[in-house]
Amino acid sequence: MSCSSSSGSEGEEEGFDSYRKGGYHAVRIGDPFSGGRYIAQRKLGWGQFSTVWLAYDTLTSNYVALKIQKSAQQFAQAALHEIEFLSAAADGDVANTKCVVRLIDHFKHTGPNGQHLCMVLEFLGDSLLRLIRYNRYKGLKLDKVREICRCILTGLDYLHRELGMIHSDLKPENILLCSTIDPAKDPVRSELTPILEKPEGNANGGGGGSTMNLIEKKLKR
């Protein structure tokens, strides 16, 4: 279960205007973070506070989700609160069985638009909303509904009863599955070869869409 929204509506992009001082950090495929430990692979999604990228952890040889917060003070403060909550959740769940997304690492990254707080989370799959849409709103099999409900209630019980936290934004897009619907989009199941440097001749690697093309033009000025 995710503790915050990490993606926008399907078919939408975050737009060019928010890539400015205090806003998003422009990421290119192959960009290194945290001293080169994490390498950006492709964009997973975005929200009003951040963008989220699939990244490769060169230290553990695992794929992770890299959440890069906007740099303005109010967004940085929100990230600090999220880090505090997720750290507490991870510390109390050493075996990672409580169905709450796991915070692996966090750090600061300085770019042209300011200093961005970054969170490294375990890589999970599609949202429950995407699964509902994939099934064309026809519902799920009862055994799947029971399994999803059990996981949601396990996570909520852990947050509420053991940590004294209330999840105030519970909705299908904030509930993540353990894997992607399309196996080709799962870097482990698809045996994806990690990108360890920026692809030659294609600054954004095709992972950012038209928005990133505009950002690239601005960065080159």
Order of alpha helices (4+ residues) and beta strands (2+ residues): beta-beta-beta-beta-alpha-beta-beta-alpha-alpha-alpha
